[in-house]
Amino acid sequence: MEKNGIPAALLTAMTSMAKVAGANRILASGLIPHAVGDPSRTLDEEIAWRKGQVTKALNAVATPLDEAQIFPDW
């Protein structure tokens, strides 16, 4: 997508692998078995956490880049 001018963000627990794979906007997220979820949270906590992850991804997509960047778990 990035090659066609469409910015994209990858949420992953394996940031180093994402960089090797060529992702440009890499977001540190969750644990390996639950990269975009956490079964130990209550439903309300889970919804709030997921909304935060989407907000983080949107901020990353809006950030202009010259090279690949790993965005920490803010």
C-alpha positions as CSV (number, residue, x, y, z in Angstrom):
1,M,0.0,0.0,0.0
2,E,2.8,2.4,0.9
3,K,4.4,1.9,-2.5
4,N,1.1,3.1,-4.1
5,G,1.0,6.2,-1.9
6,I,-1.5,4.9,0.7
7,P,-0.1,5.1,4.2
8,A,-0.6,2.1,6.4
9,A,0.2,1.1,10.0
10,L,1.0,-2.4,11.3
11,L,0.1,-3.2,14.9
12,T,2.3,-6.0,16.1
13,A,4.1,-7.4,19.2
14,M,7.0,-8.4,16.9
15,T,8.3,-5.0,15.8
16,S,11.7,-6.3,14.7
17,M,10.1,-8.8,12.4
18,A,7.8,-6.1,10.9
19,K,10.8,-3.9,10.2
20,V,12.6,-6.8,8.5
21,A,9.4,-7.5,6.4
22,G,9.5,-3.9,5.2
23,A,6.7,-2.2,7.1
24,N,7.1,1.5,7.4
25,R,4.8,2.5,10.3
26,I,5.2,-0.2,13.0
27,L,3.2,0.1,16.2
28,A,4.3,-1.8,19.3
29,S,1.1,-3.4,20.5
30,G,0.0,-6.1,22.9
31,L,1.5,-9.6,23.3
32,I,2.4,-12.1,20.7
33,P,-0.8,-14.2,21.1
34,H,-3.0,-11.1,21.5
35,A,-1.5,-8.3,19.4
36,V,-4.8,-6.3,19.2
37,G,-6.6,-7.6,22.3
38,D,-6.1,-8.7,25.9
39,P,-8.4,-11.4,27.3
40,S,-7.4,-10.5,30.9
41,R,-9.2,-7.1,30.6
42,T,-12.8,-6.5,31.4
43,L,-15.0,-5.7,28.4
44,D,-15.0,-1.9,29.1
45,E,-11.2,-1.9,29.6
46,E,-10.8,-3.9,26.4
47,I,-12.9,-1.5,24.4
48,A,-11.0,1.5,25.8
49,W,-7.7,-0.1,25.0
50,R,-8.7,-1.0,21.4
51,K,-9.9,2.6,20.8
52,G,-6.5,3.7,22.0
53,Q,-4.8,1.4,19.6
54,V,-6.8,2.7,16.7
55,T,-6.1,6.3,17.7
56,K,-2.4,5.4,17.9
57,A,-2.5,3.9,14.4
58,L,-4.3,6.9,13.0
59,N,-1.7,9.2,14.4
60,A,1.1,7.1,12.9
61,V,-0.6,7.1,9.5
62,A,-0.8,10.9,9.7
63,T,2.9,11.2,10.5
64,P,5.1,11.8,7.4
65,L,8.1,9.5,7.3
66,D,11.4,9.4,5.4
67,E,12.3,5.8,6.7
68,A,10.6,3.0,8.6
69,Q,9.7,4.0,12.2
70,I,8.6,2.0,15.2
71,F,6.1,3.9,17.3
72,P,6.3,2.9,20.9
73,D,3.2,1.9,22.9
74,W,2.2,5.4,24.1
